[in-house]
Amino acid sequence: MPRKVLWAYALPSIPQSLLNSPFPALLMAFYAKYTEATTAGIATGILIARLFNGAVDLPIGYLSDRTSGRFGPRKPWLVAGAIVSVFAFWVIFIPPQGAGNRWFLCGMMAFYLAQSLLSTPYNSWSGEISTDYAQRSRISGAQALAMLVGGIAFMAVPEILSHPSIGILRTAALDRSAMEILGLVGMVLMPVAVLIAVLVVPVGTVTRGHSVGVLELRTIVTSNGPFRIYMAAEVLNSISWAITYALMAIVLDDYFGFAEAIVMVLLAATALQVVAIPLCEKLAGHFGKHLLYAWGQILSGALLPLYLLFEPAGQADFYVLLGFIAFVASMNTPSMMFSPSLLADIADFDALKTRSNRLGAYFAMRTMLIPAGGAIGGSFAFYMLGVIGFDPGGNNDAAATQGLITLAVFLPMALLLISGLLMLLYPITRTRHVAIRRVLDRRLVAMSGGDESPIGQAGALHFAQNPKD
């Protein structure tokens, strides 16, 4: 794939980073501190919005699979998502004075609708741009890199604009002024990035198999063992990181005593993930994507209890703590990088068995279940703060503070370890995927009318260049 096409495809991931972690958790913390919304209202709002997110994902994936026309099945949905995202950025990032629980709920519903309209077709498109195991890893790597760069850029905005030589913002905190700037940037950048991708990147290889009814989509779970393993690991990972992100700012402020460090911590963690991408891509070529995913989860979970070695209340060495947080976050790079690629391989396995094109439905199912995990994790974390008697920003006794760090460490640790162990059981290796694609490519040649058609000629060229097939 030419670099121009690769990076044009990855470009929407830059503004899309505003729709992904850690920004939902940062928005929760922002509304808790700078608006009339309550912690209980925020927890309920995020739960409802996430469930709404899950409810619309599957129809979007199903309909995008069935969309046809000169622009293919995915591009029209990306354009629709870009339009909705402009409204979502305006509502959730720029709340009026007096905004409370209802405004947060409506804003987050718009936020997650935009995410669904963009994420499901966008990730499905990656599986159609290339059907090759290694190329899909390359596409996933570029997409992850763009999203991380976007995350770094957006999180750096308060630090840069609050510098004395610039002075646009008074502080580096994510307050109303900073959030307004982020919202305005997203409103401009998202449509531009999506337009470039739609114009530059080809539609890809779209397989039109047997028509699939809505009720048949249940077989995505019931008949696909690799998907069940993958999805269980993904949901546990989602719950774990939702808890982590929901509590991160509170732990840094109320436990470790570094109230102004949240942006710096997120920047360092994201920067190390960017550095880890080329290494992960290289290691995946030797060991396989799923094994890198699995051991990243296991190591991340195993390292979490070491947070207890750092002294609370500002006594810890900040830069040592910063480096440790960034290193633990880098263990999440394989799961972030290779998740879309692994799911595209699973959809190929499904196509081999069913002769149906359900790529979009698979990504929709993932986008439906992942928000459910995020809703469980984020809401549970905020509800548990009330159970342990912890008040963010208030006066808390030693028992409540100890309950905070225990909640933030041991529950994510257990979830990450189980997630990693599940991925060790994932069966679609590179060798098996090559065998799956061999059959699918031959079917594609046969369906296209043989060697006389353009697809048939492309298939003949593929087999000529790959004699082992």
Contacts in CASP RR format, 6 or more apart in sequence:
PFRMAT RR
TARGET T0000
AUTHOR 0000-0000-0000
METHOD contacts of the structure
MODEL  1
MPRKVLWAYALPSIPQSLLNSPFPALLMAFYAKYTEATTAGIATGILIAR
LFNGAVDLPIGYLSDRTSGRFGPRKPWLVAGAIVSVFAFWVIFIPPQGAG
NRWFLCGMMAFYLAQSLLSTPYNSWSGEISTDYAQRSRISGAQALAMLVG
GIAFMAVPEILSHPSIGILRTAALDRSAMEILGLVGMVLMPVAVLIAVLV
VPVGTVTRGHSVGVLELRTIVTSNGPFRIYMAAEVLNSISWAITYALMAI
VLDDYFGFAEAIVMVLLAATALQVVAIPLCEKLAGHFGKHLLYAWGQILS
GALLPLYLLFEPAGQADFYVLLGFIAFVASMNTPSMMFSPSLLADIADFD
ALKTRSNRLGAYFAMRTMLIPAGGAIGGSFAFYMLGVIGFDPGGNNDAAA
TQGLITLAVFLPMALLLISGLLMLLYPITRTRHVAIRRVLDRRLVAMSGG
DESPIGQAGALHFAQNPKD
1 129 0 8 1.000
1 130 0 8 1.000
1 135 0 8 1.000
1 138 0 8 1.000
1 139 0 8 1.000
4 200 0 8 1.000
5 129 0 8 1.000
5 200 0 8 1.000
5 201 0 8 1.000
5 202 0 8 1.000
6 138 0 8 1.000
6 139 0 8 1.000
6 142 0 8 1.000
7 142 0 8 1.000
7 146 0 8 1.000
8 196 0 8 1.000
8 197 0 8 1.000
8 200 0 8 1.000
8 201 0 8 1.000
9 125 0 8 1.000
9 126 0 8 1.000
9 129 0 8 1.000
9 139 0 8 1.000
9 142 0 8 1.000
9 143 0 8 1.000
9 197 0 8 1.000
9 200 0 8 1.000
9 201 0 8 1.000
10 139 0 8 1.000
10 142 0 8 1.000
10 143 0 8 1.000
10 145 0 8 1.000
10 146 0 8 1.000
11 146 0 8 1.000
11 193 0 8 1.000
11 196 0 8 1.000
11 197 0 8 1.000
12 78 0 8 1.000
12 82 0 8 1.000
12 118 0 8 1.000
12 122 0 8 1.000
12 146 0 8 1.000
12 190 0 8 1.000
12 193 0 8 1.000
12 194 0 8 1.000
12 197 0 8 1.000
13 143 0 8 1.000
13 144 0 8 1.000
13 146 0 8 1.000
13 147 0 8 1.000
13 150 0 8 1.000
14 146 0 8 1.000
14 147 0 8 1.000
14 149 0 8 1.000
14 150 0 8 1.000
14 153 0 8 1.000
14 189 0 8 1.000
14 193 0 8 1.000
15 85 0 8 1.000
15 150 0 8 1.000
15 185 0 8 1.000
15 186 0 8 1.000
15 189 0 8 1.000
15 190 0 8 1.000
15 193 0 8 1.000
16 115 0 8 1.000
16 118 0 8 1.000
16 119 0 8 1.000
16 122 0 8 1.000
16 147 0 8 1.000
16 190 0 8 1.000
17 23 0 8 1.000
17 147 0 8 1.000
17 148 0 8 1.000
17 150 0 8 1.000
17 151 0 8 1.000
17 154 0 8 1.000
18 89 0 8 1.000
18 151 0 8 1.000
18 154 0 8 1.000
18 182 0 8 1.000
18 183 0 8 1.000
18 186 0 8 1.000
19 85 0 8 1.000
19 88 0 8 1.000
19 111 0 8 1.000
19 114 0 8 1.000
19 115 0 8 1.000
19 118 0 8 1.000
19 119 0 8 1.000
20 115 0 8 1.000
20 147 0 8 1.000
21 241 0 8 1.000
21 242 0 8 1.000
21 245 0 8 1.000
22 245 0 8 1.000
22 248 0 8 1.000
22 266 0 8 1.000
23 154 0 8 1.000
24 46 0 8 1.000
24 108 0 8 1.000
24 111 0 8 1.000
24 245 0 8 1.000
25 242 0 8 1.000
25 245 0 8 1.000
25 246 0 8 1.000
25 248 0 8 1.000
25 249 0 8 1.000
25 378 0 8 1.000
26 174 0 8 1.000
26 245 0 8 1.000
26 249 0 8 1.000
27 92 0 8 1.000
27 93 0 8 1.000
27 108 0 8 1.000
27 111 0 8 1.000
27 179 0 8 1.000
28 42 0 8 1.000
28 46 0 8 1.000
28 246 0 8 1.000
28 378 0 8 1.000
28 382 0 8 1.000
29 174 0 8 1.000
29 249 0 8 1.000
29 250 0 8 1.000
30 174 0 8 1.000
30 175 0 8 1.000
30 179 0 8 1.000
31 37 0 8 1.000
31 42 0 8 1.000
31 95 0 8 1.000
31 99 0 8 1.000
31 100 0 8 1.000
31 104 0 8 1.000
32 38 0 8 1.000
32 39 0 8 1.000
32 42 0 8 1.000
32 392 0 8 1.000
34 175 0 8 1.000
34 176 0 8 1.000
35 95 0 8 1.000
35 98 0 8 1.000
35 99 0 8 1.000
35 100 0 8 1.000
35 103 0 8 1.000
35 104 0 8 1.000
36 98 0 8 1.000
36 99 0 8 1.000
36 100 0 8 1.000
36 101 0 8 1.000
37 99 0 8 1.000
37 100 0 8 1.000
37 101 0 8 1.000
37 103 0 8 1.000
37 104 0 8 1.000
38 101 0 8 1.000
39 382 0 8 1.000
39 385 0 8 1.000
39 386 0 8 1.000
39 392 0 8 1.000
40 382 0 8 1.000
40 383 0 8 1.000
41 101 0 8 1.000
41 104 0 8 1.000
42 101 0 8 1.000
42 104 0 8 1.000
42 382 0 8 1.000
43 378 0 8 1.000
43 379 0 8 1.000
43 382 0 8 1.000
43 383 0 8 1.000
44 101 0 8 1.000
44 105 0 8 1.000
44 379 0 8 1.000
45 101 0 8 1.000
45 104 0 8 1.000
45 105 0 8 1.000
45 108 0 8 1.000
46 108 0 8 1.000
46 375 0 8 1.000
46 378 0 8 1.000
46 379 0 8 1.000
46 382 0 8 1.000
47 375 0 8 1.000
47 379 0 8 1.000
48 105 0 8 1.000
48 109 0 8 1.000
49 105 0 8 1.000
49 107 0 8 1.000
49 108 0 8 1.000
49 109 0 8 1.000
49 111 0 8 1.000
49 112 0 8 1.000
49 375 0 8 1.000
50 112 0 8 1.000
50 371 0 8 1.000
50 372 0 8 1.000
50 373 0 8 1.000
50 374 0 8 1.000
50 375 0 8 1.000
50 379 0 8 1.000
51 371 0 8 1.000
51 372 0 8 1.000
51 375 0 8 1.000
52 109 0 8 1.000
52 112 0 8 1.000
52 113 0 8 1.000
53 112 0 8 1.000
53 113 0 8 1.000
53 115 0 8 1.000
53 116 0 8 1.000
53 367 0 8 1.000
53 368 0 8 1.000
53 371 0 8 1.000
53 375 0 8 1.000
54 112 0 8 1.000
54 116 0 8 1.000
54 367 0 8 1.000
54 368 0 8 1.000
54 369 0 8 1.000
54 371 0 8 1.000
54 372 0 8 1.000
55 368 0 8 1.000
56 113 0 8 1.000
56 116 0 8 1.000
57 116 0 8 1.000
57 120 0 8 1.000
57 364 0 8 1.000
57 365 0 8 1.000
57 367 0 8 1.000
57 368 0 8 1.000
57 371 0 8 1.000
58 217 0 8 1.000
58 361 0 8 1.000
58 364 0 8 1.000
58 365 0 8 1.000
58 368 0 8 1.000
59 364 0 8 1.000
60 77 0 8 1.000
60 116 0 8 1.000
60 117 0 8 1.000
60 120 0 8 1.000
60 121 0 8 1.000
60 364 0 8 1.000
61 120 0 8 1.000
61 121 0 8 1.000
61 124 0 8 1.000
61 360 0 8 1.000
61 361 0 8 1.000
61 363 0 8 1.000
61 364 0 8 1.000
62 212 0 8 1.000
62 214 0 8 1.000
62 217 0 8 1.000
62 360 0 8 1.000
62 361 0 8 1.000
62 364 0 8 1.000
63 77 0 8 1.000
64 73 0 8 1.000
64 74 0 8 1.000
64 77 0 8 1.000
64 120 0 8 1.000
64 121 0 8 1.000
64 124 0 8 1.000
64 360 0 8 1.000
64 364 0 8 1.000
65 73 0 8 1.000
65 124 0 8 1.000
65 212 0 8 1.000
65 357 0 8 1.000
65 358 0 8 1.000
65 359 0 8 1.000
65 360 0 8 1.000
65 361 0 8 1.000
66 73 0 8 1.000
67 73 0 8 1.000
67 74 0 8 1.000
67 76 0 8 1.000
67 77 0 8 1.000
71 198 0 8 1.000
71 203 0 8 1.000
72 203 0 8 1.000
72 206 0 8 1.000
73 121 0 8 1.000
73 124 0 8 1.000
73 206 0 8 1.000
74 121 0 8 1.000
74 122 0 8 1.000
74 124 0 8 1.000
74 125 0 8 1.000
74 128 0 8 1.000
74 203 0 8 1.000
75 121 0 8 1.000
75 125 0 8 1.000
75 198 0 8 1.000
75 203 0 8 1.000
77 117 0 8 1.000
77 120 0 8 1.000
77 121 0 8 1.000
78 117 0 8 1.000
78 118 0 8 1.000
78 121 0 8 1.000
78 122 0 8 1.000
78 125 0 8 1.000
78 194 0 8 1.000
78 197 0 8 1.000
78 198 0 8 1.000
79 194 0 8 1.000
79 195 0 8 1.000
79 198 0 8 1.000
80 117 0 8 1.000
81 114 0 8 1.000
81 117 0 8 1.000
81 118 0 8 1.000
81 194 0 8 1.000
82 118 0 8 1.000
82 190 0 8 1.000
82 191 0 8 1.000
82 193 0 8 1.000
82 194 0 8 1.000
82 195 0 8 1.000
83 191 0 8 1.000
84 110 0 8 1.000
84 113 0 8 1.000
84 114 0 8 1.000
84 117 0 8 1.000
85 114 0 8 1.000
85 117 0 8 1.000
85 118 0 8 1.000
85 186 0 8 1.000
85 187 0 8 1.000
85 190 0 8 1.000
85 191 0 8 1.000
86 186 0 8 1.000
86 187 0 8 1.000
86 190 0 8 1.000
86 191 0 8 1.000
87 110 0 8 1.000
87 114 0 8 1.000
88 107 0 8 1.000
88 110 0 8 1.000
88 111 0 8 1.000
88 113 0 8 1.000
88 114 0 8 1.000
89 183 0 8 1.000
89 184 0 8 1.000
89 186 0 8 1.000
89 187 0 8 1.000
89 190 0 8 1.000
90 183 0 8 1.000
90 187 0 8 1.000
91 103 0 8 1.000
91 106 0 8 1.000
91 107 0 8 1.000
91 110 0 8 1.000
91 111 0 8 1.000
92 104 0 8 1.000
92 107 0 8 1.000
92 108 0 8 1.000
92 110 0 8 1.000
92 111 0 8 1.000
93 179 0 8 1.000
93 180 0 8 1.000
93 182 0 8 1.000
93 183 0 8 1.000
93 184 0 8 1.000
94 179 0 8 1.000
94 180 0 8 1.000
94 183 0 8 1.000
94 184 0 8 1.000
95 103 0 8 1.000
95 104 0 8 1.000
95 176 0 8 1.000
96 103 0 8 1.000
112 371 0 8 1.000
115 367 0 8 1.000
116 367 0 8 1.000
118 194 0 8 1.000
119 363 0 8 1.000
119 367 0 8 1.000
120 360 0 8 1.000
120 363 0 8 1.000
120 364 0 8 1.000
120 367 0 8 1.000
121 360 0 8 1.000
121 363 0 8 1.000
123 340 0 8 1.000
123 343 0 8 1.000
123 363 0 8 1.000
123 366 0 8 1.000
123 367 0 8 1.000
124 359 0 8 1.000
124 360 0 8 1.000
124 362 0 8 1.000
124 363 0 8 1.000
125 201 0 8 1.000
125 204 0 8 1.000
126 136 0 8 1.000
126 139 0 8 1.000
126 140 0 8 1.000
126 143 0 8 1.000
126 340 0 8 1.000
126 341 0 8 1.000
126 344 0 8 1.000
127 136 0 8 1.000
127 139 0 8 1.000
127 340 0 8 1.000
127 344 0 8 1.000
127 347 0 8 1.000
127 359 0 8 1.000
128 203 0 8 1.000
128 204 0 8 1.000
128 205 0 8 1.000
128 206 0 8 1.000
128 359 0 8 1.000
129 139 0 8 1.000
129 201 0 8 1.000
129 202 0 8 1.000
129 204 0 8 1.000
130 136 0 8 1.000
130 139 0 8 1.000
131 205 0 8 1.000
131 348 0 8 1.000
131 437 0 8 1.000
131 440 0 8 1.000
131 441 0 8 1.000
132 437 0 8 1.000
133 345 0 8 1.000
133 430 0 8 1.000
133 433 0 8 1.000
133 434 0 8 1.000
133 437 0 8 1.000
134 285 0 8 1.000
134 430 0 8 1.000
136 340 0 8 1.000
136 341 0 8 1.000
136 344 0 8 1.000
136 345 0 8 1.000
137 281 0 8 1.000
137 284 0 8 1.000
137 285 0 8 1.000
137 289 0 8 1.000
137 337 0 8 1.000
137 338 0 8 1.000
137 341 0 8 1.000
138 281 0 8 1.000
139 340 0 8 1.000
139 341 0 8 1.000
140 337 0 8 1.000
140 338 0 8 1.000
140 339 0 8 1.000
140 340 0 8 1.000
140 341 0 8 1.000
141 277 0 8 1.000
141 281 0 8 1.000
141 337 0 8 1.000
143 340 0 8 1.000
144 277 0 8 1.000
144 333 0 8 1.000
144 336 0 8 1.000
144 337 0 8 1.000
145 274 0 8 1.000
145 277 0 8 1.000
147 336 0 8 1.000
148 270 0 8 1.000
148 273 0 8 1.000
148 274 0 8 1.000
148 277 0 8 1.000
149 274 0 8 1.000
151 270 0 8 1.000
152 267 0 8 1.000
152 270 0 8 1.000
152 271 0 8 1.000
152 274 0 8 1.000
154 182 0 8 1.000
154 185 0 8 1.000
155 263 0 8 1.000
155 266 0 8 1.000
155 267 0 8 1.000
155 270 0 8 1.000
156 263 0 8 1.000
156 267 0 8 1.000
157 178 0 8 1.000
157 181 0 8 1.000
157 182 0 8 1.000
157 185 0 8 1.000
158 169 0 8 1.000
158 171 0 8 1.000
158 172 0 8 1.000
158 173 0 8 1.000
158 174 0 8 1.000
158 178 0 8 1.000
158 263 0 8 1.000
159 172 0 8 1.000
159 263 0 8 1.000
159 264 0 8 1.000
159 267 0 8 1.000
160 166 0 8 1.000
161 167 0 8 1.000
161 168 0 8 1.000
161 169 0 8 1.000
161 178 0 8 1.000
161 181 0 8 1.000
162 168 0 8 1.000
162 169 0 8 1.000
162 170 0 8 1.000
162 171 0 8 1.000
162 172 0 8 1.000
169 177 0 8 1.000
169 178 0 8 1.000
169 181 0 8 1.000
170 177 0 8 1.000
171 260 0 8 1.000
172 260 0 8 1.000
172 263 0 8 1.000
173 260 0 8 1.000
173 263 0 8 1.000
174 262 0 8 1.000
174 263 0 8 1.000
205 444 0 8 1.000
206 357 0 8 1.000
207 351 0 8 1.000
207 357 0 8 1.000
207 359 0 8 1.000
207 440 0 8 1.000
207 444 0 8 1.000
208 357 0 8 1.000
209 351 0 8 1.000
209 355 0 8 1.000
209 356 0 8 1.000
209 357 0 8 1.000
210 354 0 8 1.000
210 355 0 8 1.000
210 356 0 8 1.000
211 356 0 8 1.000
212 354 0 8 1.000
212 356 0 8 1.000
212 357 0 8 1.000
212 358 0 8 1.000
212 361 0 8 1.000
217 358 0 8 1.000
217 361 0 8 1.000
217 365 0 8 1.000
219 354 0 8 1.000
220 227 0 8 1.000
220 350 0 8 1.000
220 358 0 8 1.000
220 361 0 8 1.000
220 362 0 8 1.000
220 365 0 8 1.000
221 227 0 8 1.000
221 228 0 8 1.000
221 231 0 8 1.000
221 365 0 8 1.000
223 353 0 8 1.000
223 354 0 8 1.000
224 346 0 8 1.000
224 349 0 8 1.000
224 350 0 8 1.000
224 353 0 8 1.000
225 427 0 8 1.000
226 346 0 8 1.000
226 349 0 8 1.000
226 426 0 8 1.000
226 427 0 8 1.000
226 428 0 8 1.000
227 343 0 8 1.000
227 346 0 8 1.000
227 350 0 8 1.000
227 362 0 8 1.000
227 365 0 8 1.000
229 422 0 8 1.000
229 423 0 8 1.000
229 425 0 8 1.000
229 426 0 8 1.000
229 427 0 8 1.000
230 342 0 8 1.000
230 343 0 8 1.000
230 346 0 8 1.000
230 423 0 8 1.000
230 426 0 8 1.000
231 365 0 8 1.000
231 366 0 8 1.000
231 369 0 8 1.000
232 419 0 8 1.000
232 422 0 8 1.000
233 293 0 8 1.000
233 294 0 8 1.000
233 297 0 8 1.000
233 419 0 8 1.000
233 420 0 8 1.000
233 422 0 8 1.000
233 423 0 8 1.000
233 426 0 8 1.000
234 335 0 8 1.000
234 339 0 8 1.000
234 366 0 8 1.000
234 369 0 8 1.000
234 370 0 8 1.000
234 419 0 8 1.000
235 369 0 8 1.000
235 370 0 8 1.000
235 372 0 8 1.000
235 373 0 8 1.000
236 415 0 8 1.000
236 416 0 8 1.000
236 418 0 8 1.000
236 419 0 8 1.000
236 422 0 8 1.000
237 297 0 8 1.000
237 332 0 8 1.000
237 335 0 8 1.000
237 415 0 8 1.000
237 416 0 8 1.000
237 419 0 8 1.000
238 369 0 8 1.000
238 370 0 8 1.000
238 371 0 8 1.000
238 373 0 8 1.000
238 374 0 8 1.000
238 377 0 8 1.000
239 373 0 8 1.000
239 374 0 8 1.000
239 376 0 8 1.000
239 377 0 8 1.000
239 380 0 8 1.000
239 415 0 8 1.000
240 377 0 8 1.000
240 411 0 8 1.000
240 412 0 8 1.000
240 415 0 8 1.000
240 416 0 8 1.000
240 419 0 8 1.000
241 332 0 8 1.000
241 412 0 8 1.000
242 373 0 8 1.000
242 374 0 8 1.000
242 375 0 8 1.000
242 376 0 8 1.000
242 377 0 8 1.000
242 378 0 8 1.000
242 381 0 8 1.000
243 377 0 8 1.000
243 378 0 8 1.000
243 380 0 8 1.000
243 381 0 8 1.000
243 407 0 8 1.000
243 408 0 8 1.000
243 411 0 8 1.000
243 412 0 8 1.000
243 415 0 8 1.000
244 408 0 8 1.000
244 412 0 8 1.000
245 378 0 8 1.000
246 377 0 8 1.000
246 378 0 8 1.000
246 381 0 8 1.000
246 382 0 8 1.000
247 381 0 8 1.000
247 404 0 8 1.000
247 407 0 8 1.000
247 408 0 8 1.000
248 262 0 8 1.000
248 265 0 8 1.000
248 408 0 8 1.000
249 262 0 8 1.000
250 385 0 8 1.000
250 390 0 8 1.000
250 392 0 8 1.000
250 404 0 8 1.000
251 404 0 8 1.000
251 405 0 8 1.000
251 408 0 8 1.000
252 258 0 8 1.000
252 259 0 8 1.000
252 261 0 8 1.000
252 262 0 8 1.000
252 265 0 8 1.000
253 259 0 8 1.000
253 262 0 8 1.000
253 392 0 8 1.000
253 393 0 8 1.000
254 390 0 8 1.000
254 392 0 8 1.000
254 393 0 8 1.000
254 394 0 8 1.000
254 396 0 8 1.000
254 401 0 8 1.000
254 404 0 8 1.000
255 312 0 8 1.000
255 313 0 8 1.000
255 401 0 8 1.000
255 404 0 8 1.000
255 405 0 8 1.000
256 310 0 8 1.000
256 312 0 8 1.000
256 313 0 8 1.000
256 314 0 8 1.000
256 316 0 8 1.000
256 321 0 8 1.000
257 312 0 8 1.000
257 313 0 8 1.000
257 314 0 8 1.000
258 265 0 8 1.000
258 314 0 8 1.000
258 318 0 8 1.000
258 321 0 8 1.000
261 318 0 8 1.000
261 322 0 8 1.000
264 322 0 8 1.000
265 322 0 8 1.000
265 325 0 8 1.000
265 326 0 8 1.000
268 322 0 8 1.000
268 323 0 8 1.000
268 325 0 8 1.000
268 326 0 8 1.000
269 325 0 8 1.000
269 326 0 8 1.000
269 329 0 8 1.000
269 330 0 8 1.000
270 329 0 8 1.000
271 326 0 8 1.000
272 323 0 8 1.000
272 326 0 8 1.000
272 327 0 8 1.000
272 329 0 8 1.000
272 330 0 8 1.000
273 329 0 8 1.000
273 330 0 8 1.000
273 332 0 8 1.000
273 333 0 8 1.000
273 336 0 8 1.000
275 330 0 8 1.000
276 330 0 8 1.000
276 333 0 8 1.000
277 333 0 8 1.000
277 337 0 8 1.000
280 292 0 8 1.000
280 333 0 8 1.000
280 334 0 8 1.000
280 337 0 8 1.000
280 338 0 8 1.000
281 337 0 8 1.000
283 292 0 8 1.000
284 292 0 8 1.000
284 334 0 8 1.000
284 338 0 8 1.000
285 430 0 8 1.000
288 429 0 8 1.000
288 430 0 8 1.000
289 334 0 8 1.000
289 338 0 8 1.000
289 341 0 8 1.000
289 342 0 8 1.000
290 338 0 8 1.000
290 342 0 8 1.000
290 423 0 8 1.000
290 426 0 8 1.000
290 428 0 8 1.000
290 429 0 8 1.000
291 423 0 8 1.000
291 424 0 8 1.000
292 334 0 8 1.000
292 338 0 8 1.000
293 334 0 8 1.000
293 335 0 8 1.000
293 338 0 8 1.000
293 339 0 8 1.000
293 342 0 8 1.000
293 420 0 8 1.000
293 423 0 8 1.000
293 426 0 8 1.000
294 420 0 8 1.000
294 421 0 8 1.000
294 422 0 8 1.000
294 423 0 8 1.000
294 424 0 8 1.000
294 426 0 8 1.000
295 334 0 8 1.000
295 420 0 8 1.000
296 331 0 8 1.000
296 332 0 8 1.000
296 333 0 8 1.000
296 334 0 8 1.000
296 335 0 8 1.000
296 420 0 8 1.000
297 331 0 8 1.000
297 332 0 8 1.000
297 335 0 8 1.000
297 416 0 8 1.000
297 417 0 8 1.000
297 419 0 8 1.000
297 420 0 8 1.000
297 423 0 8 1.000
298 416 0 8 1.000
298 417 0 8 1.000
298 420 0 8 1.000
298 421 0 8 1.000
299 331 0 8 1.000
300 328 0 8 1.000
300 331 0 8 1.000
300 332 0 8 1.000
300 416 0 8 1.000
301 331 0 8 1.000
301 412 0 8 1.000
301 413 0 8 1.000
301 416 0 8 1.000
301 417 0 8 1.000
302 413 0 8 1.000
302 417 0 8 1.000
303 324 0 8 1.000
303 327 0 8 1.000
303 328 0 8 1.000
303 331 0 8 1.000
304 328 0 8 1.000
304 409 0 8 1.000
304 410 0 8 1.000
304 412 0 8 1.000
304 413 0 8 1.000
304 416 0 8 1.000
305 409 0 8 1.000
305 410 0 8 1.000
305 413 0 8 1.000
306 324 0 8 1.000
307 324 0 8 1.000
307 405 0 8 1.000
307 408 0 8 1.000
307 409 0 8 1.000
308 405 0 8 1.000
308 409 0 8 1.000
310 316 0 8 1.000
310 320 0 8 1.000
310 321 0 8 1.000
310 324 0 8 1.000
312 401 0 8 1.000
312 405 0 8 1.000
339 366 0 8 1.000
340 363 0 8 1.000
342 426 0 8 1.000
342 428 0 8 1.000
343 362 0 8 1.000
343 363 0 8 1.000
343 366 0 8 1.000
344 359 0 8 1.000
345 428 0 8 1.000
345 433 0 8 1.000
345 436 0 8 1.000
346 362 0 8 1.000
346 428 0 8 1.000
347 358 0 8 1.000
347 359 0 8 1.000
347 360 0 8 1.000
347 362 0 8 1.000
347 363 0 8 1.000
348 433 0 8 1.000
348 436 0 8 1.000
348 437 0 8 1.000
348 440 0 8 1.000
349 428 0 8 1.000
349 436 0 8 1.000
350 356 0 8 1.000
350 358 0 8 1.000
350 362 0 8 1.000
351 357 0 8 1.000
351 358 0 8 1.000
351 359 0 8 1.000
351 440 0 8 1.000
352 436 0 8 1.000
352 439 0 8 1.000
352 440 0 8 1.000
355 443 0 8 1.000
381 407 0 8 1.000
384 407 0 8 1.000
385 391 0 8 1.000
385 392 0 8 1.000
385 404 0 8 1.000
388 399 0 8 1.000
388 400 0 8 1.000
388 403 0 8 1.000
388 404 0 8 1.000
388 407 0 8 1.000
389 396 0 8 1.000
389 400 0 8 1.000
390 396 0 8 1.000
390 400 0 8 1.000
390 401 0 8 1.000
390 403 0 8 1.000
390 404 0 8 1.000
391 400 0 8 1.000
396 404 0 8 1.000
428 436 0 8 1.000
434 469 0 8 1.000
438 469 0 8 1.000
441 459 0 8 1.000
441 462 0 8 1.000
441 463 0 8 1.000
441 469 0 8 1.000
444 455 0 8 1.000
444 456 0 8 1.000
444 459 0 8 1.000
445 451 0 8 1.000
445 455 0 8 1.000
445 456 0 8 1.000
445 459 0 8 1.000
445 460 0 8 1.000
448 454 0 8 1.000
448 455 0 8 1.000
448 456 0 8 1.000
449 455 0 8 1.000
449 456 0 8 1.000
450 456 0 8 1.000
451 457 0 8 1.000
451 460 0 8 1.000
462 469 0 8 1.000
463 469 0 8 1.000
END
